[in-house]
Amino acid sequence: MHRKPAIAEVNDTKDRVLVRFAAYGMSGSFHGTCLYALKDGEWGCYTIKPSSSETIATVGTWLNKREWEDRG
């Protein structure tokens, strides 16, 4: 299976991009969401819990609670 990305949202300053991934195969499907964010001068990728991945704003709130650590 290969995951196919789709940009869900880009913020106004273009330093955060919400990307949804989907893969389909004979055994079923897989969906996930990542936030690509420019933080402290470097781009990072943060795996987001599905229930917190509706918008960049909800993702930001969720990541702030976790001190911006990607805990997959």
N, C-alpha and C positions, 0 to 999 in steps of 0.2 A: 504494500500500500504506500502511496505517496500522498503526503499532505499538500493540499492546495491552499495557499494563502489568499485572503481577500481583505482589503483595507476597509475597516468599518467606520473609522472616524480619524480625522486629523485636527489637532487644535489650531487656533488662529496663529500662534507663533511658530507653528510647524516644528515644535520640539517634542511632541508626543504623538504617537501613532498607534491606534488600537487595531490589531490585526486578528482576524479569526481564521482558524485552520480547520479544514475538513478533509477526511480521507474516507473513501468507500472501497470496500472489498467484499470478497465472498463471505467473510466471517462477520460482516457488519460494518458499522461506521464509527469514526472517532471524530470528536470535535474539541477544539481548544481555543483559548484566547491568550494573546500576549500583548503587553504594552511595550513598545519600543520608546525609550525616553532618553533625552539628553539631560544628564544629571552630573553636576560637577565637571562639565566640559567633556564628558565621555558618553557615548551611546551605550545603553544597557537594554537587555531584554528581560522582562518580568512576566512569569507565568501567573495568570490570574484565575482565581476560583470562579467557576461559572456563574454563581449567584451574585458576584460582584463585578461582572464584566459588561454591564449594559452600556455605559458611556465612559468617556475619559474621566469625567468628574467622579463617578462611583469607584472607578479603579484607583484614582488618586487617594480617595478616602481610605480604601482598603489597604493600599501600600503604606500610607502614612502610619496606620496602626501597627504595621509590621516593620517599621523603620526602613522601608525600601529594600528589604532582603528578599531575594527570590527563593522561596521555599518550595517551589514546584507544587 
